[in-house]
Amino acid sequence: MSKVCIVFDRLRAEEKMLQKEAVELGHDTVMLDAKITQVNTDSKKEDFDLGDIVLERCVSYFRGLHFTASLEFMDVPVLNKFDVASICGNKMFMTLLLKKYGVPTPKTYFSFTSESAAENLEKVGYPLVIKPVIGSWGRGVIPIKDKDTMDAISEIRDITDSPHDRIYYLQELVKRPPRDIRVITIGDEPVAAMYRKSSGGFKTNIALGADPELCEITKEIGDMAAKASKAMGGGILGIDMMEDEKNGLVVHEVNNTVEFKGLARVAQRNIPKEMVEFALNYVRK
């Protein structure tokens, strides 16, 4: 019998589903709240009940990333690995790596001051989409259709002046159907996919009310998802794609602690069960 440790900072349906499947497979589980866990430079894995493998499932990118670093410092096997989490959590790092490994992705422009971003927009032309380099659930993703909108966003960013406000990530506005595709990959294998249909707005996030619908994993979708997973370093990932009317499928995001509650409602395969099995096989190798 093995033991699976699930680290969280907000106990969602996904973490409960993972725990349920691990128990039904005959394994013990530990549910560890990262918010109340302390680690120091003398910490050893024997000081904690971390099981045989840790599934890091924090909602907070920064909390999860630093907790993962602490686990790897103690030589605790964790999914996803620090390097994977670090890349996926930053849209600029992720986009650059997708492009480097030949994964089709929307053309993206990077600037490092509001003035430079404004100059870039004037050269490239409207519309573009601005995204925060760190963030999830579609927060801060805004279509920029004119100079007034860009000026308003730059003014706010110049006032708040957080470190990530200084990085301007501007992406072409892809002409697509009112939906995108979320593919779950486990160990580079695509296991389930869904269309996330817009509920009337620009965004297609399930967290914002988008409707899930089962999507057939065609060879093209499967191959692209596997390639994107390998580019990130593998593990358990959510690959988000758009159907560009001109360029075909493009990957616009890869998610580290991927949410799957919506997809699990329509998927033919048992997503949390396969995640647990993959995690346990990962430490048996």
C-alpha positions in Angstrom: 0.0 0.0 0.0 1.3 3.5 -0.9 0.4 6.9 0.4 -0.5 9.9 -1.6 -0.1 13.4 -0.2 -2.2 16.1 -1.7 -1.1 19.6 -0.9 -3.7 22.4 -1.2 -4.4 25.9 -0.1 -8.1 25.8 -1.0 -9.8 22.5 -0.8 -11.7 22.3 -4.1 -13.7 19.5 -5.8 -10.6 18.4 -7.7 -8.6 17.7 -4.5 -11.5 15.8 -3.0 -11.8 13.7 -6.2 -8.1 12.8 -6.1 -8.4 11.8 -2.5 -11.5 9.6 -3.3 -9.8 7.8 -6.2 -6.6 7.2 -4.2 -8.6 5.6 -1.4 -10.7 3.5 -3.8 -7.4 2.3 -5.3 -6.5 1.0 -1.9 -4.0 3.7 -0.9 -3.7 6.0 2.1 -3.9 9.7 1.7 -2.7 12.8 3.5 -4.4 16.2 2.9 -1.8 18.9 3.7 -2.8 22.5 3.9 0.2 24.6 2.7 -1.1 27.7 4.5 -0.4 26.2 7.9 2.7 24.2 7.2 6.1 25.5 8.3 9.5 24.5 6.7 13.0 25.6 7.5 16.5 25.0 6.3 17.0 22.1 8.7 13.7 20.5 7.7 13.8 16.8 6.5 11.1 14.8 4.9 11.0 12.6 8.0 9.6 15.6 9.9 6.4 15.5 7.9 3.8 13.0 6.8 4.3 13.5 3.0 3.6 10.0 1.8 5.3 8.4 -1.1 4.4 11.1 -3.7 3.1 14.7 -3.4 0.5 16.1 -5.7 0.9 19.9 -5.4 -2.5 21.5 -6.0 -2.3 25.0 -4.6 -4.5 27.6 -6.2 -1.9 30.3 -5.6 0.9 30.0 -8.1 3.5 31.6 -5.8 2.5 29.6 -2.8 2.5 26.4 -4.7 5.8 27.2 -6.5 7.6 28.0 -3.2 6.1 25.0 -1.5 7.3 22.8 -4.3 10.8 24.2 -3.9 10.7 23.3 -0.2 9.6 19.8 -1.1 12.4 19.3 -3.6 14.9 20.7 -1.1 13.9 17.8 1.2 14.2 15.3 -1.7 10.5 14.7 -1.7 9.1 13.6 -5.1 6.4 16.0 -6.2 4.2 16.6 -9.3 4.5 18.8 -11.0 8.3 19.5 -10.6 9.5 23.0 -9.8 10.9 23.6 -13.2 7.5 22.7 -14.9 5.5 24.8 -12.4 7.8 27.8 -12.8 7.5 27.8 -16.6 3.7 27.1 -16.8 2.9 29.8 -14.2 4.5 32.6 -16.2 2.8 33.2 -19.6 5.9 34.8 -21.1 8.2 31.9 -20.1 5.6 29.4 -21.3 5.0 31.1 -24.7 8.7 31.4 -25.4 9.3 27.8 -24.7 6.3 26.7 -26.8 7.7 28.7 -29.7 11.2 27.3 -29.2 9.9 23.7 -29.4 7.9 24.3 -32.5 4.4 24.3 -30.9 2.1 26.7 -32.9 1.1 29.6 -30.6 -0.4 33.0 -31.3 2.1 35.7 -32.2 3.0 37.5 -29.0 4.8 40.8 -28.3 6.7 41.7 -25.2 7.5 45.1 -23.8 8.9 46.2 -20.5 7.5 49.7 -20.0 4.1 51.3 -20.7 5.8 53.6 -23.2 7.4 50.8 -25.1 4.1 48.8 -25.1 2.3 51.8 -26.6 4.9 52.2 -29.3 4.7 48.5 -30.1 0.9 48.7 -30.4 1.1 51.7 -32.7 3.5 49.7 -35.0 1.6 46.4 -34.9 -1.9 47.9 -34.9 -5.1 47.1 -33.0 -6.7 44.8 -31.8 -4.4 42.9 -29.5 -5.0 41.1 -26.2 -3.2 42.1 -23.1 -2.6 39.4 -20.4 -0.9 39.5 -17.0 2.2 37.3 -17.1 1.0 35.7 -13.8 -2.6 34.9 -13.3 -5.5 32.5 -13.9 -9.2 32.2 -14.5 -9.0 34.8 -17.2 -8.4 37.7 -14.7 -6.8 40.7 -16.3 -7.2 39.4 -19.9 -8.5 42.3 -21.9 -8.9 42.9 -25.6 -7.2 46.2 -26.6 -9.2 47.7 -29.5 -8.0 51.2 -29.4 -5.5 53.7 -27.9 -7.9 54.9 -25.2 -8.2 51.4 -23.7 -4.4 50.9 -23.8 -3.8 54.3 -22.2 -6.3 53.5 -19.4 -4.6 50.1 -18.7 -1.1 51.6 -18.7 -2.2 54.4 -16.3 -3.5 51.8 -13.8 -0.3 49.7 -14.2 2.0 52.7 -13.7 0.2 53.5 -10.5 0.1 50.0 -9.0 3.6 49.4 -10.4 3.8 45.8 -9.2 6.8 43.8 -10.6 4.6 42.0 -13.1 2.8 45.2 -14.2 6.1 46.2 -15.8 5.9 43.2 -18.2 3.6 43.9 -21.1 2.4 40.7 -22.8 0.4 41.5 -25.9 -1.0 38.7 -28.1 -2.7 38.7 -31.4 -6.5 38.5 -31.2 -7.2 35.1 -32.8 -10.2 34.8 -35.0 -11.9 31.7 -33.8 -15.2 30.1 -32.9 -16.6 31.3 -29.5 -14.8 28.4 -27.7 -11.5 26.9 -27.0 -10.2 23.4 -26.3 -8.8 22.2 -22.9 -6.8 18.9 -23.1 -5.6 17.1 -20.0 -2.3 15.4 -20.5 -0.9 12.9 -18.0 2.7 11.9 -18.7 2.5 13.6 -22.1 -0.5 11.4 -23.0 -3.7 13.3 -23.8 -6.5 11.6 -21.8 -9.5 13.8 -22.2 -10.5 17.0 -23.9 -13.4 19.4 -23.9 -14.7 22.5 -25.7 -15.1 25.4 -23.3 -17.8 27.5 -24.9 -18.1 31.2 -24.2 -21.2 32.1 -22.2 -21.6 35.3 -24.2 -18.3 37.2 -23.5 -14.8 37.2 -24.8 -13.5 34.6 -22.3 -14.0 30.8 -22.2 -12.9 29.9 -18.6 -15.1 27.4 -16.9 -14.5 29.4 -13.7 -16.3 32.3 -15.4 -19.3 30.2 -16.5 -18.2 28.7 -19.8 -20.0 25.5 -20.7 -18.0 22.2 -21.0 -18.7 19.9 -24.0 -16.8 16.7 -24.8 -14.2 17.1 -27.5 -12.9 14.2 -29.6 -9.1 14.0 -29.3 -8.2 13.9 -33.0 -4.6 13.0 -34.1 -3.9 16.7 -34.6 -5.2 17.7 -31.1 -3.4 14.7 -29.5 -0.1 15.3 -31.2 -0.1 19.0 -30.4 -1.0 18.4 -26.7 1.7 15.8 -26.3 4.3 18.2 -28.0 3.2 21.1 -25.7 3.5 18.8 -22.6 7.0 17.7 -23.6 8.0 21.3 -24.2 7.0 22.2 -20.6 8.8 19.2 -19.1 5.8 16.8 -18.7 3.8 15.8 -15.7 0.1 16.5 -15.3 -1.0 19.5 -17.4 -3.9 21.3 -19.0 -3.2 22.3 -22.6 -5.4 25.1 -23.9 -5.9 25.5 -27.7 -7.8 27.8 -30.0 -9.0 27.0 -33.5 -7.5 29.9 -35.5 -9.4 30.3 -38.8 -6.2 31.2 -40.6 -3.5 29.1 -38.9 -5.4 26.1 -37.5 -4.9 24.9 -34.0 -2.7 27.0 -31.7 -1.7 26.5 -28.1 -2.2 29.6 -26.0 -1.7 28.4 -22.5 -0.4 25.4 -20.5 -1.7 25.0 -16.9 0.3 23.5 -14.1 -2.2 22.7 -11.3 -4.9 22.1 -13.8 -8.6 22.2 -12.8 -10.6 19.3 -14.2 -14.0 19.4 -12.5 -15.8 20.6 -15.6 -14.1 18.1 -17.9 -14.6 15.2 -15.5 -18.4 15.8 -15.9 -18.2 14.8 -19.6 -15.0 12.8 -20.0 -15.1 9.1 -20.8 -12.0 8.3 -18.8 -11.5 8.7 -15.1 -9.2 11.7 -14.9 -8.4 11.8 -11.2 -7.9 8.0 -11.1 -5.4 8.2 -13.9 -3.6 11.1 -12.2 -3.2 9.1 -9.0 -2.0 6.1 -10.9 0.5 8.1 -12.8 1.8 9.7 -9.7 2.3 6.4 -8.0 4.0 4.9 -11.1 6.2 8.0 -11.2 7.9 7.0 -7.9 8.0 3.3 -8.7 10.3 3.8 -11.7 
